[in-house]
Amino acid sequence: MNIGSNIAILSITANGRKLACKIKNLLDDGDIYFINNKKDENTSLIKENIIKSSEDGTELYTVKKRLKLFVEEIFDKYEYIVFIMATGIVVRTIAPLVTSKFSDPAILVTDEKGTNIISLLSGHMGGANEMTLRISELLNSNPVITTATDTNKKSSLDMIAKKLNAHIDNFRDNVLLINSMLVNGDSVGLYLDGEYNNIDTRGFTLLDNSKSINKCLYDEEKLNKINSKTIVVISNKEYLEVDNSFKNNYKIIRVIPKNIVIGIGCRRDTDSSLLQESLNDFIHKNNIDKKSIKEIGSIEVKKDEKAIIDLSEALKVPFKVLSTEDISKVDDLFEKSEWVKKSVGVYSVAEPVAHILSDGNLIIEKNKYKGITFSAGRLKI
């Protein structure tokens, strides 16, 4: 069996199989499995018990294996599993497999007529709620979502983190704390250090981000509304300029979006330790949290540069390589170097790379080190 999608659609009746085909065609995505074996037998390898076929031109697989055994095989192979059957069957089937909302796939359930689409498991982090809304809209069905924040039409900290691909210290505890406050009507402050126009802020008390965070935190009119004495700060800064007196009275939870890109230029055979030490100095001086780095990049002639490859592995972020042609289209926007032009074919590397990777939102111009240059951009979310 070759898995060609991140969505599995499972049915056990003929009507369910027809609905599965309809969902797949509407989504233009999905692997359909028709489970056609109710015997209590431990069949062998999965590939020996799956028959590829089609219904009205829609590709599907007939599985000659019990539902429970088959689901065990695919549970960690798909991001979404849509069950077309009774909820009770699904609950009993997946119960032994469920471990954490941070790792379990999104589980959706619908009846074989598609009347109700239920978000059963991993509603937020797994994306079950979003997929439920998507499928119910396509089928003109009733979406059933029971997560408390959604029911109360409030945002949630885990969904904000997912949207921003963000890091939060003590993720589980802080998510539970903030979501509980929002559901129970407590006022939680929210400070957006940058442009974050596409996140859901319902339920939060927005603080004035036209001021520095320190000045904003002394806005008594706003702070009096925050009965929970808790403030969520979305920022990719390494350190926040907040007075200790305020820290003692308020709990600050930091959300660090992964939206910083770093452009790198360096001499051939640059020492890996020197590059990493220089980057640490660069981000510290410019108040960038290392956890916010999404990717690093350089020119194509540096694709095999060991120091940059080692840095990519140390940061656990992708190393993007840009062509000379692409860089040459924008390098005239930045300070020119004839030496760089003779060496690599463009007038500048770090700044145009950061400019391109950030879709034109350069935030830090070129910083020079010993045979190394860095520049930074920030993706708009």
N, C-alpha and C positions, 0 to 999 in steps of 0.2 A: 504493500500500500504506500503510495506517495502522497503525503499530505500537501495539498496545494493551496490551502487557505488557513486563516487563523480562526475561522468559524466552523463549528461542527453542528449539524442539524440532525437530530435523532427522532425517529418515529417508530411506532410498533403496530400501526394499523394502516389499512389501505387509504383511508381518508387523510390520516396524518401524513402519509407519504406524498399525497397530492399537495397538501399545504406546504410541506417542506420544499417541494419543487417551486411553488409559487413564491415562497420567501426567498429562496436562492435567486430566482429570476429578478425579483424586485430589488434585492440587494446587489445583484450582479456579483455575488460572492457566496462562498460556503461549500462545504463538503457534506453531502447528504448520506446518512446511513439508515437503512431500513433493517431493523432488528427482527429476524425471522427464526428465532430459536428460543423456546421457553424451557427446554430440557435442562435439568440440573447436571450438567456434565462439564468437565474441565477440558475443553478442546485445546488443541495445541497452538502452534504459532498463528498469530493473527492473520498473516497474509494467506494462510491456507483456508481461511474461513470467510473470506470476503470476495464477493462476485460483483464485478463491474457490469452495470447495465444502464438502461435509460428509460425514462418515462416521458412521453410526449417530447422527446428530443432533449430532455434534461438529464445530465449524467448523475448517476447515484450508485451507491454500493449496497448490496444486500449482504447482511452479516449473519452467517450461520454460527452464532455464538450467543450465549445468554447476555442480556443487557448489563447485568452487574459486572460480569467479567470483561465485557467490551469497554465499559466506561472506565474501569480500572486501567485499561491499556491507554486510553486517550486523554485521561484527566489532565495530565501535565503537558499535553502536546498542543492544546488549543487555548487561545485567549478567551474565546466565547463558546459555550455549549448551549444550544437551544433544544430543549426537550419538548416534543409534541405528545403529551400524555398527561395523566393525572399527577397532581402535585405530590400526592402521597407516595407514588411509585418513585418519583425523583428523589424525595427526601430519604427514603430507605436505601436508595441506590448510592447516593453520594455521601451519606453520613460517615462511613468509615474513612473517606478520603479527604474530608475537610480538615485543614490545618490552620490557615491564617488568611485574613482578608487582604493581606499584603502579598500573598503568593497564589491563592486559589484563583481559578479561572472565573470569569463572569458566568453565572448560571441563570438562564431564563427558562420559563415554563409557559406553555400555551395549550389550550384545549385544541382538539383536532379541527374545530371550525375557526380557530383564530379569533374568538370573541374577546378573550382577555389575554394580555401579555404580562406575565408576572416577572418582576426583577427579584429573584430568589436569593442570590448570593453574590458577594463582592459588588454591591451596588455602586459604591463610590470609586475605590481604587481600581477595581477590576473593570469598571465601565459598564456594568449591567444596567444601571439606570439610563444611561445615554442610549444604549442599544435598544432597551425596552421602548423608549420614546420614538426611536427611529423606526423600528419595525411596526409599532402600533400606528404610526402615522401612515406608513406605506399600506397597511392592511385596513386602515380606518377602524382600528380596534380600540379597546379600553386598556390603557396602560395602568398597571398596578404597581405602585412604588410606595414602600412603607418606611423608608429611612426617615428618621425624625426631622432632620433639617429640611429635607425636601417637602415633607408633609406640612411643615410649618412655614414653608416658603422662605427659608433662610439659607445663607451660604454655609459652607463647611470648610474647615481648615485643610482637611485632606484633599478636597477637590481643588482648592487654591494651589496647594503644593503640587498636585498632579498637573494642573494647567501650566505652572511655571517650571515644572521639572525641578522642583526646589528641594533643598536640604533643610531639615528642621531637627535640632538636637532633641533627644528623647521623643522621637516622633510619635509613638503610640500614646504616651501619657499626655503630651501636649495637645494632640488631636482630640482625644477623649475629653480633656478639660475644656477646650474652647468650644467644641461642638455642644457639649452639655450646657455651657453657659448660654450659648445662642438659643438653644431650644427652650431653656427655662426663662428666657426673657432678660437675662443679665446683659448689661451694656459692655461690649468689648471694644476698646479703641483699635483703630487701624491706621497706620502711617505708611503711605506709599512713597518710598524714596526712589522716584523715577516714574516713567510713563508705563502704566499697566492698565490699559483701557478695556481689556477683554476679560477681566476676572470678575467673578460674582462677589459683590460686597454687601449683599442684603443681610441685615441684622447687625452689622458692625457700625460703630460710631466713627465716621471718617474724620481724621485730624487734618489740619491745614498743611499740606505738603509744600506750599509756597514759602514756608519758613523752614529754617534748619530744624532738625529734630529736637535739638536742645531748647530752642525758643518755643517751638510748638508745644513741648511738654509742660510749659509754664503758662499755657492758655487756660486760665482757671474756668472760663465759661464752658469750654469743651470738656475739661477734665472732671468737672462736677457731674457730668452726665455719665461718666464711666464708673458705675457702682461696683463693678467687679475688681477695680484697681488692676486691670490687666490690659496690656497693649500689645498687639501684634505689629511687628515692624517688618515690612518687605523691603529688603535692601541687599545689594551685593557688596557692601562695604565690609572691610575686615574689622574695623572698630567703629563704634557709634560714639559720638560726642555727647554723652549724657552724664549730667552731674551725679555724683554718688548719693546726694541727698534724695534725688528722685528715684534712683535704683532701690533705695531702702524702703520706699513707700509703694512702689508699683512693680508688678511682675512684667517683664518684657520678654516676649517670645519672638525670636528671630526666624524669619523665613528668608532663605538665601536662594534666589532664583539662579538657575544655571543658564545665564544669558550673555556671558562675557566671552569674546573671541580675542585671541592674541596673534598678532602678526609678528613673524620672526625673520630677521636677516642675520646671517653669521658667516664667518670665514670657514673655509673648508677644514675639516678635521678639528673642529672646535671641541674642547674637552667637555664631556658630559657633565661633570661636576660643576665646571665653571658656568655652563649654560643654566643649570638648575639653581645655582646660588644667585646668579644674576637675575633670574626671573623672580626669585623670592624677594630680592631687594626691590625690583621694579614694582611688584604688586603691593609690597608693604608701603613704599613711598607714595604710591598712588591710591592707597586705601582700598584695595581690591581683595575680597576674600577668595582664597584659592578654591574653595568649594563652588564658586560661581563660574569657574572657567568651563565653557561648553566644548570648545575645540581650539586647536592651535593650527597655524598654517604658515606656509612659505612657498617659494617659487619652485618650479618643477625640477630645476637642477639640484635641489636640495632633497629630493625624494628619498635618497639613500643616506642622508646625513645622520650618522649614528647618534650624535648628541640630541638631535630633535626627535628621533625615534625613541630614544631612551626617555626623554622628557614626556613624550606622549604616553608611554607606558607607566611612568611614575605618577602622572596626573590621572591616568585612566580615562583619557579623552582622545577623540580622533585627531589624526594629523592630516589636514587637508592640503593637497598640493595644487597650486594654481599655475596655469600656463603662462609663458612669457607674453603671449598674445593678449590674454585677458588683463594682465597687469599693465601692459603698455598702454591700454586704453584709458587708464586713470592715473598713471604715475606722474603726469604733468601737473596734477593738482597738488603735488607735494614737493618738498625741497629736493633738488636734483643733485646727483653725484656722478660725475664723469667716470670715476673709478668703478663705481657699481655698474654703470652702463657697460664698460669694457669687460667686466668680470662675468656678468650674468645676462646682459642684454636689455636691461631696463634701468631707469634712473634711480629707482627706490624699490625696496621690498616690503619692509615691515608695515609702513603706513598704507600703501595700496592694498596689501593682503587683508589687513584688519578692516579697511574700508569696504572691500568686496564681501568678506565673510559676514559683516554686520549690516549688509544692505545699505551702506552709505552712512551709517551712524557711528563715525569715529569719535571716541570720547577722550582718548589720550594720544597725543602726538608722539613722534619718535623719541625714545630715550636711548642714549648710547652707553654701551659698556665696552669692555676690551674685545674688539672684533665682533661685537654683538649689538643688534638693535631690536627693540621691542616697541610695539604700538598696540593699542587696545580699542576695540569697538564693543558696542552693546546692542544686542538684538532687541527690537521693539516687540512687546508682547501685548 
